[in-house]
């Protein structure tokens, strides 16, 4: 047995080096498989009317592989920097080191930052080249030639697909600059935000951007790209770091495995949504597109099996053990996994260039309502339909399920540990997530794009009702109790949560006056500027609206009645003053809408022409009444809650004083009385 242990231990460095070398085969594997897939589907064959040439037809898929690999290494490396690798120990001004409780090697951080520093610019350059090849493909003409530059400029500035490609290329360039400047957590966050934003215009101009389910398609495409990039790139950077990870090996692999589970679920859910849009039924599997999709599903399943083996067998045996376990098994399987990931990326690129069974083009002969709202017109609203109609939105569905599942996991983790958590808090949190799902997926979301009154039901529920439930659920307190802390200087979910809660931005946003002004004033800015129409006509604007007003409501309510750590809450009289001020504002805002003789977003609501007939101005008046009513009832409940908390606070203070008096026989009161007697004597002497 000792001989076996020594042999296994000696094999570990060699396996790590082989895993590192396997990363260099990732690009050739992906490119080769993509070319084979295109040859199978015939998608790279010459076109009948206008052919861009073989260089463009076969070169663009290779460029797509190149920028996707650059994006993967960039996003995956940043994910490891932010969540897995401990940074090197830093020296402060006096020469001492900020040493974590557990010594960390820091080599993984250095290698990952260098990988990001190289991958970011590669991604940007590949995006620019892909932009040029993309126009040549759309125009059906070879690159170069008379007028090509002028036509390309017109495409990039006047055509929506070209503008999206140009925005993506510009964002990729900015992200590459941020990647080169990564030096710590702050710069890594900036680079990650910029890198993630590059995927937004790519998703909006993808396969499903013009289909009837374009919002589901865009959300699915963005999620698919993001989760796949973190999954593939994270493993690639982990393998490149393999020979030098040292004592950080076990923790880094375990943390990456946790990220990979989320990525596996995200890729599976988003891929399933995309396939549902494009296939149109089981018959869709019979053609070239369906065959490639089946290959992709099979490879995806293999990756899931490999990930499961990692979690249950190889990761627990990363450290050498008497039974012969050693890191070599992990790295050998990781090298195979990298090559399999390259194959699935190649299939995905070939699949993207292959025409699906359901054409993903803009729908012809749309009604004005369908054209403006970018969704099918539902039947006339009734009480029953408010609770039976639904609209698919992958982002908000995924978020609602995640909020519920993660919260319940934290509660179960506490109970397994022997700790308790109030059932009432769990109930109100689940009610909040159910309400969030309804206002973004149910009847309120269906009719909120077509009727101002329905939109205000959605908006006021989101900004006034749901934040109360979420705040009473005390998610930050639960997370801090359930999540484990790290001792090696890296940041996990608990460390990031604490960093956010105690950041300067959070302190500024949660200042009572700032929170109240943002809560009330942002409604004026939103509804009386083009932002309102932007939220109605674009999916990105709608998402921004939901995120902003949900956070604004949560922060304000947390200042008033929250128990989570973070903001410095004002004294109770000031809380009531702020609450009554916002109540008055909502009342005046509702009355202002009721009394308006012109339409908000008139170019939108005034041009819908709904088949069941809606008086847009009368509906806007109804929306003002809803704003007033929904705004005041939760505010009254908050006022009652603040008053109860005030009374309980006074009661606790009185109890504390009484207990102190019992302990010291009223010494504090006697000292106060003695002070008053001295003051009285001094006053009588002066007289």
Residue pairs with C-beta under 8 A, 6 or more apart in sequence:
1 322
1 323
1 324
4 324
5 320
5 321
5 322
5 323
5 324
5 326
7 324
8 320
8 324
8 325
8 326
8 328
9 320
9 326
11 326
11 328
12 320
12 326
12 327
12 328
12 331
13 243
14 328
15 327
15 328
15 329
15 330
15 331
15 332
15 335
16 242
16 243
16 245
16 327
16 328
16 331
17 242
17 243
18 331
18 332
18 335
19 239
19 242
19 331
19 332
19 334
19 335
19 338
20 239
20 240
20 241
20 242
20 243
21 335
22 239
22 334
22 335
22 336
22 338
22 339
23 236
23 239
23 240
23 338
25 338
25 339
25 342
26 69
26 232
26 236
26 338
26 339
26 341
26 342
27 65
27 66
27 69
27 342
28 342
29 339
29 342
29 343
29 346
30 65
30 68
30 69
30 342
30 343
30 345
30 346
30 349
31 61
31 62
31 65
31 346
32 346
33 342
33 343
33 345
33 346
33 347
33 350
34 61
34 62
34 64
34 65
34 345
34 346
34 347
34 349
34 350
35 44
35 58
35 61
35 62
35 346
35 350
36 346
36 350
37 292
37 295
37 346
37 347
37 349
37 350
37 351
37 354
38 44
38 58
38 61
38 350
38 353
38 354
40 288
40 291
40 292
40 350
41 288
41 289
41 292
41 350
41 353
41 354
42 288
43 288
43 350
43 353
43 354
43 355
44 57
44 58
44 61
44 353
45 57
46 54
46 57
47 140
49 140
50 139
50 140
50 141
51 57
51 140
52 136
52 137
52 139
52 140
52 141
52 142
52 143
53 136
53 142
53 143
55 142
55 143
56 133
56 136
56 137
56 142
56 143
57 137
59 133
60 130
60 133
60 134
60 136
60 137
60 353
61 349
61 350
61 353
63 126
63 129
63 130
63 133
64 130
64 349
64 352
64 353
65 345
65 346
65 349
66 122
66 126
66 130
67 123
67 126
67 127
67 130
67 172
68 225
68 229
68 345
68 349
69 119
69 232
69 345
70 119
70 120
70 122
70 123
70 124
70 126
71 123
71 195
71 198
71 199
71 225
71 229
71 233
72 228
72 229
72 230
72 232
72 233
72 236
72 345
73 115
73 116
73 118
73 119
73 233
73 236
73 237
74 116
74 119
74 120
74 123
74 175
74 179
74 191
74 195
74 229
74 233
75 192
75 195
75 196
75 226
75 229
75 230
75 233
76 229
76 230
76 231
76 232
76 233
76 234
76 235
76 236
76 237
77 112
77 113
77 115
77 116
77 119
77 233
77 234
77 237
78 116
78 179
78 182
78 188
78 191
78 192
78 195
79 192
79 230
79 233
79 234
79 259
80 108
80 112
80 234
80 237
80 238
80 252
80 256
81 109
81 112
81 113
81 116
81 182
81 185
81 188
82 185
82 188
82 189
82 192
82 491
82 496
83 255
83 259
83 490
83 491
83 492
83 496
84 108
84 234
84 238
84 251
84 252
84 255
84 256
84 259
84 490
85 106
85 108
85 109
85 112
85 241
85 248
85 252
85 490
86 100
86 104
86 105
86 106
86 108
86 109
86 248
86 251
86 486
86 488
86 489
86 490
87 104
87 106
87 109
87 184
87 185
87 489
87 490
88 104
88 106
88 109
88 110
89 97
89 98
89 99
89 100
89 104
89 106
89 489
90 97
90 98
91 97
91 98
92 98
98 489
100 487
100 488
100 489
101 487
101 488
102 487
102 488
103 247
103 488
104 247
104 248
104 488
104 489
104 490
105 244
105 245
105 246
105 247
105 248
106 248
107 241
107 244
107 245
107 246
107 248
108 238
108 241
108 244
108 245
108 248
108 252
111 237
111 240
111 241
111 244
112 237
112 241
113 182
113 183
115 236
115 237
115 240
116 179
116 182
116 191
117 179
117 180
117 182
119 179
119 233
120 175
120 176
120 177
120 178
120 179
120 180
120 191
120 195
121 176
121 179
121 180
123 172
123 175
123 176
123 198
124 169
124 172
124 173
124 175
124 176
127 168
127 169
127 172
127 198
128 169
128 172
128 173
130 165
131 156
131 165
131 166
131 168
131 169
132 143
132 152
133 143
134 161
134 165
135 151
135 152
135 155
135 156
135 162
136 142
136 143
138 155
138 161
139 151
139 155
141 148
155 161
155 162
156 162
156 163
156 165
156 166
157 163
157 166
160 205
161 205
164 201
164 202
164 204
164 205
165 201
165 205
167 201
168 198
168 201
168 202
171 194
171 197
171 198
171 201
172 198
174 194
175 191
175 194
175 195
175 197
175 198
178 187
178 190
178 191
178 194
178 195
179 191
179 195
181 187
181 191
182 188
182 191
185 491
185 499
196 226
199 222
199 225
199 226
199 229
200 222
200 540
202 221
202 222
202 225
203 209
203 218
203 219
203 221
203 222
203 225
204 218
204 539
204 540
206 217
206 218
206 221
206 352
207 217
207 221
207 274
207 278
207 352
207 356
207 360
208 214
208 216
208 217
208 218
208 220
208 221
208 274
208 277
208 278
208 360
209 217
209 218
209 221
209 360
210 360
210 361
210 362
210 363
211 217
211 277
211 358
211 360
211 361
211 363
212 363
212 376
213 277
213 392
214 374
214 539
215 374
215 375
215 391
215 392
215 393
215 539
216 273
216 277
216 392
216 393
216 394
217 273
217 274
217 277
217 360
218 539
219 270
219 273
219 393
219 394
219 395
219 539
220 270
220 271
220 273
220 274
220 277
220 394
221 270
221 274
222 270
222 395
223 266
223 267
223 269
223 270
223 394
223 395
223 398
224 266
224 267
224 270
224 271
224 274
226 266
227 262
227 263
227 264
227 266
227 267
227 270
228 263
228 267
228 345
228 348
230 259
230 263
231 259
231 260
231 263
231 264
231 267
231 341
232 341
232 345
234 256
234 259
234 260
234 263
235 256
235 260
235 334
235 337
235 338
235 341
236 338
236 341
238 252
238 253
238 256
238 334
239 331
239 334
239 335
239 338
241 252
242 331
242 334
245 252
248 488
249 318
249 327
250 315
250 318
250 319
251 488
251 490
253 310
253 315
253 318
253 330
254 315
255 490
255 492
257 307
257 310
257 311
257 315
260 307
261 307
261 311
264 303
264 304
264 307
266 398
267 300
268 300
269 394
269 398
270 394
271 296
271 300
273 392
273 394
275 293
277 358
277 360
278 284
278 289
278 356
278 357
278 358
278 360
279 285
279 289
279 290
279 293
279 356
279 357
279 358
280 357
280 358
281 357
283 357
284 290
284 356
284 357
284 358
285 291
285 293
285 294
287 357
288 354
289 351
289 354
289 355
289 356
289 357
290 357
292 347
292 350
292 351
292 354
293 351
295 347
296 344
296 347
296 348
296 351
299 340
299 343
299 344
299 347
300 344
302 340
303 337
303 340
303 341
303 344
306 333
306 336
306 337
306 340
307 337
309 333
310 330
310 333
310 334
310 337
313 329
314 329
314 330
314 333
315 330
317 325
317 326
317 329
317 330
318 327
318 330
319 325
319 327
320 326
320 327
363 370
367 377
367 609
367 611
368 607
368 608
368 609
369 377
369 450
369 608
369 609
369 610
369 611
370 376
370 377
372 536
372 537
372 604
372 607
372 608
373 449
373 450
373 536
373 608
374 537
374 539
375 391
375 449
377 450
377 610
377 611
378 385
378 389
378 446
378 447
378 450
379 385
379 389
379 612
380 612
381 389
381 443
381 447
381 451
381 454
385 443
386 442
386 443
386 444
386 447
387 442
387 443
388 443
389 442
389 443
389 446
389 447
390 441
390 442
390 443
390 445
390 446
391 441
391 445
391 446
392 441
393 440
393 441
393 445
395 543
396 436
396 437
396 440
396 441
396 546
397 437
397 441
399 436
400 433
400 434
400 436
400 437
400 440
400 441
403 429
403 433
403 436
404 429
404 430
404 433
407 426
407 429
407 430
407 433
407 473
407 475
407 478
408 426
409 482
410 478
410 479
410 481
410 482
410 483
411 421
411 426
411 478
411 482
413 482
414 420
414 421
414 478
414 481
414 482
415 421
419 481
421 478
421 481
424 472
425 472
425 473
425 474
425 478
426 473
428 469
428 472
428 473
429 469
429 470
429 472
429 473
429 475
431 469
432 466
432 469
432 470
432 473
435 461
435 465
435 466
435 469
436 462
436 466
436 550
438 444
439 445
439 457
439 458
439 461
439 462
439 466
440 458
440 546
443 454
444 454
444 457
444 458
444 461
445 458
446 454
447 454
448 454
448 455
448 457
448 458
448 459
449 455
449 536
450 608
450 610
450 614
451 614
451 619
451 623
452 600
452 605
452 616
452 619
452 620
452 622
452 623
453 619
453 620
453 622
453 623
453 626
455 536
455 623
456 623
456 624
456 626
456 627
456 630
457 626
457 630
459 545
459 549
460 626
460 627
460 630
460 631
461 630
462 546
462 549
462 550
462 553
463 519
463 549
463 550
463 552
463 553
464 553
464 630
464 631
464 634
464 635
465 630
465 634
466 550
466 553
467 550
467 553
467 554
467 556
467 557
467 558
468 557
468 561
468 634
468 637
468 638
470 554
470 557
471 554
471 557
471 558
471 561
471 562
471 564
472 561
474 562
474 563
474 564
475 564
476 497
476 501
476 564
476 565
476 566
477 563
477 564
477 565
479 493
479 494
479 497
480 494
480 497
480 498
480 565
483 492
483 493
483 494
483 497
484 492
484 494
485 492
485 494
485 495
486 492
486 494
486 495
491 499
500 506
501 564
501 565
501 566
502 566
506 566
506 567
507 567
507 568
508 514
509 515
509 518
509 555
510 555
510 558
510 559
510 566
510 567
511 567
512 559
512 567
512 569
512 570
512 574
512 575
512 578
513 578
515 552
515 555
515 556
515 559
515 567
516 556
516 559
516 578
516 581
516 582
518 552
518 555
518 556
519 552
519 553
519 555
519 556
519 582
520 581
520 582
520 585
520 586
520 589
522 548
522 549
522 552
523 589
524 589
525 531
526 532
526 535
526 545
526 549
527 600
528 600
531 541
531 545
532 600
532 601
533 601
533 603
533 604
534 541
535 541
535 542
535 544
535 545
536 542
536 601
536 604
537 604
555 567
556 582
557 638
558 564
558 566
558 567
559 567
559 569
559 570
559 575
559 578
560 569
560 575
560 578
560 579
560 638
560 641
560 642
561 638
561 641
561 642
561 645
562 569
569 575
570 578
572 642
572 645
572 646
572 649
575 642
576 639
576 642
576 643
579 635
579 638
579 639
579 642
580 639
582 635
583 631
583 632
583 635
583 636
583 639
586 627
586 628
586 631
586 632
586 635
587 628
587 631
587 632
589 627
589 631
590 624
590 625
590 626
590 627
590 628
590 629
590 631
591 624
591 628
592 624
593 600
593 620
593 621
593 623
593 624
593 627
594 621
594 624
594 625
594 628
595 624
596 620
596 621
596 624
597 617
599 605
599 606
599 616
599 617
599 620
600 620
605 616
605 619
605 620
606 616
608 614
608 616
657 668
660 668
661 667
661 668
661 669
